[in-house]
Amino acid sequence: MSEEVTHSLIGNGVVVHNCGEQPLLPYESCNLGSINLSKMIKEGPNGYEIDYEKLGDIVDKAVHFLDNVIDVNKYPLPEIEKMTKSTRKIGLGVMGFADLLIYLGIPYNLQEAVDLADNLMKFINERATKKSIELAKLRGVFPAYDKSIYVEKGIKIRNATRTTIAPTGTISIIAGTSSGIEPLFAVSYVRNVMDNDKLIEVHPLFKKIAKERGFYSEELMERIAEEGSLAHIDGIPEDIKRIFVTAHDISPLWHVKMQAAFQKHVDNAVSKTVNFRNEATKEDVKEVYTLAYKLGCKV
């Protein structure tokens, strides 16, 4: 949680959103939005690459939109309206990060992916801050500005916080992309529907590649759904196994490293899951918490 704007004249305590990504003062509200990173790509000379021009434009529009939401929203209580408009906190985040890595051919559990996360979120955070500063020139700073850290910094800004990474569970399903900054939870899985019918759901990019490379079959998709991982299944090229890693293929330490990379450039906080195997020990859990502390995930 890198940007604190709390002050005794505003509030004497901090409450936290259910998913942990949004520390708030009493009566403040959650105003979040997430960019689908899997759409922020373009064809380059060596394959897919991040389209930073498009991403920057989307960040600008998203910050402007979320700032507008504060004014057009219908508040259930006057106290909520007053506090929300006093600090004008917004939380712009991301989803589809795992899908982005797949497009780029980068395994989630490599330092290259962590470095990409660092640079990518740095770009988003700096662009969001720049846009909020521009909005302050047009619309004024947030009303509680005089009680904030930005006075000493000499930064006139519209929104007390700009970035957050939420889990995006529902909206990522609607968008058809991976959730938040999580790795894939499954490449293929069984969805139980009415009358006990079972539907095999396959990651669309994996399905596309499998058909193009000639190893797709319904039987293989069922086998993957049963196994929960590609790691020990024959007939799948190694380069595909390498990039389609799932949450349980990844060491818990890589989960923490990824969170830390994003957290460095987030005003509020990050919602992130760390997956352990069934045989994980207390020492394994301790190691993860210790690393999270050392890397600044919790300060």
N, C-alpha and C positions, 0 to 999 in steps of 0.2 A: 504494500500500500504506500505508494511513493509520494502522493500529494495530500497533505493534511490541511484542511481549511477550518478545522474546528476551533472554537474560541468560546470562552466562558460567557461572553455576552450573547452568543447565538444559541448554544446548547451545552449541557454539562455531561453528555453521555453520547455514545455511539451505538447504534443498532446495526445489525447486519442482515442483509437479505438472506432468504432461506438457502440459496445455493452458495453463499459466501463471497460472491464476487462484488457485492456493492455495500460498502460501509456507509451508513447514513446517520445523520442527526435525527433526533426525534421529530416525527411528522414529515420528514422528507419522503420523496417517492422515487421509485425506480423508473427511469426513462431510458430504455436500452434499444439498441439496434445493432444488427450484425451484417457484415459484408461477406458475401459468398465468394471466397477466394478461388474456388474452382472455376469461376467465370472471369477471373482477372489474368487471363493468359492470352498469348498470341503465338502464331507460328514464327519461329526464328530460323536462322540458317542451319542450326543444329538441332531442330526440334522445337518443342514448346518452351517458352520463357515467360516470365512475369511481365505483364503490360503495366508498367508503373504509371504511364500517362493516364490510362483508363482508371487505375486504382486511385490516383490522386484526385481525379475528377469526381469519383464516387464518394471519396472521403469528404470532399467539400460539400457535396449535395447532402450527404447524410448528417453532417454537423448542423447545417442550415435547417434541415428537416426536423431534427430532434430539438433544436432550440425553438422552432415554431410550435412543436407539440406542447411545450410548457405553457404557452399562451392560449392555445385553442382547447386544451383539455378541460373537461368538466370534473371538478374536484368534489369528493364526497364530504369533506370537512373544510371549513375556512382555515383551520390551523395547517392542514396539509398544503393548501394553496399558498398560504403565506410563506411557509418554509421552503417549498419547492421553488417559488419565484424569487426568494431571497438569495439562494445560492446558484440556481439554474444549472444544477448538475445534470450532465448527460453521460451516457455510457456507450460509446461506439466500440463494437468488438468485431470478431470474425467467426466464420464457420467455414467448413470445407477445406481446412488446412491439410488433412490427410489426403484428400482427393488432389489437391494442388501438388503435393509431393509425388503422387503417382504419375500425374501428367509430366512432371519434370524428371521422372525416373530416379528419384532420391528415396532410399529407405528411411523410414521414420527414426530408426535406431542407429543413426550415424551422426557424427559431429557436423557433417555437411548440412543436415536437416536442422540441427540446433542453430548453426550459424545463420542459415536462411531465416529462421524464425526471429532471431535477434535483429537482423537487418530489415526484415519486412515490417515488424511491429514498430521499430524505430521510425521508419518512414511514415507509417500510419499515424503514430502519436504526434510526430512533429507537424505533419500536415493538418491534423485535427486542431492542434494548438494554434497554428498559423491562421486557420479559418476562424477560430473563435476570437482571435485578436482582431481580425478584419471585421467581424460582426460587432465587436465592442465599439469600433470607430463609427459604425452606422447606427447602432441601437443603444449603446451605452454598456457599461460594465454591470455585473450582477450586483444587486442592491447591498449585499453583505460584503462587498469588496473591501471596504475600509477596515474590516475586522479579519482580513485574510492574509496569507503569506505573500500575496502578490504585490502588496503595497511596498514592502521592503525590496522586493525584486524589481520594482518599477515596471511591471508588466500589466497593462490594462487589457483585461480579458473578459469575454462575455459569460463563460461557463466555468464554475469553480473546478469541475473535473470534466474531462472529455472522453476518456477511454476506459473500457471495462471488457473483460472476456467472460461471457456467460456460457452456460452449457448448451444452449440452443437446441434442446431435445426435440421440441415440437416443430419449430420453424425449419430446422435442418431436414426433417422428414418431408415437410411441405415443399422445400426447395430441392429435394432430391440430392442432398449432399451429406458429407460426413459432419458430425457434430463438433462444434467448438474447435478446440485445438487437439482433440483426441485422435488417436489412431483408429483404424477400422476395428470395430468389435467383431465383425465377421465378414468373410468374402461371400459366403453363401449360407443361408439359414432357412429354417422351416417356419412358415407363418400358418398358424391354425385359424381357420375361418369357420363359418357356419356349417352345421351338419358334420363336424369333425373332418372337413376337407383340409388337406395339407397342401400348401403352395410353396414351392421352392423359390425363394427370393435370392437373386444373384446380383452382386455389385455390377452396375451397368458397364463400367469401363473394363472390368475383368471379363465379363461376358463378351464384349466387343473384341477384346484382344484374343480371347480363347478361340473365337470363331475365325478371326483373321489368321491366327497361327495354326489352326487346324486341330486343336486338342479339346474342343468343346464337345460335351455329351451330357445328356440329362443324368446319366448314371454317375458321372464324375461330379456334377454339381451336388447330387445327393450325398455322395461320399464326403465332399468338402463340408457340407452342412453337419454331417455326423461327427467329423473329426474336429471341426472348429478352427482348423489351421491348414495351410498348404504344406507345412514343413515336412511332413512324413508321407506325402502322397506321391506316388510315381506317375510319370506321364506329363508332369507340368515342368516346363523349362525353368532352370535355376534362376535366370534373370527375372522371371515373373514372380517366383517365390520370394525373391529378394526385395521387391518393391511392394508386394501385397502382404506385408506383415500385419498381423492382428494384435490386439491389445495384450493377449497372453503370450505372444511370441517375444514381446519386448521386456527387457529387464526393468524392474521398478525404478532403477537409478536413471534410466533414460527418460522415463516419465517426468521425474523431478527436474532433470536438466532442461527438458523442453519447457516446463512451467517457468523455470527461472529465466530462460531466455526471453519469453514473452513478458514476464513480470517486470523486467527492467524498464520496459517502455509502456507501462499501463498506469494510469492515474489512480484507479481504484484497486481492484484485485482481480484474480484469475480463478475461475472455476475449472478444476482439473482432477481427474481420477487417476489414482495409481493402482494398477492391477497386480495382485499377488497370486502365486500358485497356491493350491490347497495346502501344500506342505510347508508354507512359509513359517518362519519362526519369529519369536519376539525380537531376536537380534536383527532379523531382516527388516522388521518394521522400524526398529530403533535406527538402523543405518539410513533409512529413507528420511526419517524426521530430522536426523542430524545433518544430512546433506541439504535438505530443504532450508534449514536454518543457515548453514554456511553459505548457500548460494543466494540468500536474501529473499526467499519466497515469503518468509514471515519476519517482519521487523518490528 
